[in-house]
Amino acid sequence: MSCVYTRVSTRLRVRTQDTEMKKLHTSGEGVAEKSAPVSQCSCNRLRRTARHISRRYDSALKETGLKISQYSILANVARSSGMSITDLANKIVLDRTTLTRNLKPLEKSGYISIVAGADARSRAVEITASGQALYERARPLWRDAEVAFREELGAIEANSLYELLDKVLAVR
């Protein structure tokens, strides 16, 4: 059942398609109380949405053997080859340990190389020739998935979504 959120003064009401009204308990400035159901948890909803969208992109990239998470890393390395692992982790908002773990299959497959960084303690990521070829093969598939998503969502909604996601990323 999909929900449409409407803000009414300091209360949020959830209007469902079957017109049944449910109240999301709020206090203060619209902050959900501890009794709010898990389905109303912002983190839970964002993670569910991310998994849903990831499946669409994974499906589009299937013939390359890449998952969208791997494509994202490969695309960032292709655009900024030689970037330190720390800088890459910061750029894609992933902790360094998780990024290092995600780099291993790409390195093992020969798509990237981990090389000495600017100083003795750092390491950098470079794309290999086969990694560049894979990126160039995957990019149009990613673009098709991106265009399809934007068309399905609608241009205005897509732009609103991107603005909202940028605001979410700015929350500390």
ChimeraX attribute file (.defattr): number of C-alpha atoms within 10 A of each C-alpha:
attribute: neighborCount
match mode: 1-to-1
recipient: residues
	/A:1	5
	/A:2	8
	/A:3	12
	/A:4	9
	/A:5	10
	/A:6	11
	/A:7	10
	/A:8	8
	/A:9	8
	/A:10	12
	/A:11	18
	/A:12	18
	/A:13	18
	/A:14	19
	/A:15	16
	/A:16	14
	/A:17	11
	/A:18	9
	/A:19	9
	/A:20	8
	/A:21	11
	/A:22	11
	/A:23	11
	/A:24	18
	/A:25	16
	/A:26	17
	/A:27	11
	/A:28	9
	/A:29	9
	/A:30	14
	/A:31	14
	/A:32	18
	/A:33	12
	/A:34	10
	/A:35	9
	/A:36	14
	/A:37	11
	/A:38	11
	/A:39	10
	/A:40	12
	/A:41	12
	/A:42	11
	/A:43	11
	/A:44	12
	/A:45	13
	/A:46	12
	/A:47	11
	/A:48	13
	/A:49	12
	/A:50	11
	/A:51	12
	/A:52	11
	/A:53	14
	/A:54	15
	/A:55	14
	/A:56	17
	/A:57	23
	/A:58	20
	/A:59	16
	/A:60	21
	/A:61	22
	/A:62	14
	/A:63	11
	/A:64	14
	/A:65	13
	/A:66	20
	/A:67	16
	/A:68	21
	/A:69	13
	/A:70	16
	/A:71	22
	/A:72	15
	/A:73	18
	/A:74	26
	/A:75	20
	/A:76	16
	/A:77	24
	/A:78	20
	/A:79	11
	/A:80	14
	/A:81	18
	/A:82	20
	/A:83	20
	/A:84	21
	/A:85	23
	/A:86	18
	/A:87	12
	/A:88	22
	/A:89	18
	/A:90	13
	/A:91	10
	/A:92	12
	/A:93	11
	/A:94	13
	/A:95	13
	/A:96	15
	/A:97	12
	/A:98	10
	/A:99	18
	/A:100	15
	/A:101	10
	/A:102	14
	/A:103	20
	/A:104	14
	/A:105	13
	/A:106	19
	/A:107	17
	/A:108	10
	/A:109	11
	/A:110	14
	/A:111	20
	/A:112	25
	/A:113	20
	/A:114	17
	/A:115	15
	/A:116	14
	/A:117	15
	/A:118	12
	/A:119	7
	/A:120	7
	/A:121	7
	/A:122	12
	/A:123	16
	/A:124	19
	/A:125	24
	/A:126	22
	/A:127	25
	/A:128	17
	/A:129	12
	/A:130	13
	/A:131	22
	/A:132	18
	/A:133	12
	/A:134	18
	/A:135	22
	/A:136	13
	/A:137	14
	/A:138	22
	/A:139	14
	/A:140	13
	/A:141	18
	/A:142	21
	/A:143	13
	/A:144	14
	/A:145	19
	/A:146	15
	/A:147	12
	/A:148	13
	/A:149	16
	/A:150	15
	/A:151	13
	/A:152	11
	/A:153	13
	/A:154	12
	/A:155	12
	/A:156	10
	/A:157	13
	/A:158	15
	/A:159	13
	/A:160	12
	/A:161	13
	/A:162	11
	/A:163	12
	/A:164	12
	/A:165	12
	/A:166	11
	/A:167	10
	/A:168	10
	/A:169	10
	/A:170	8
	/A:171	6
	/A:172	4
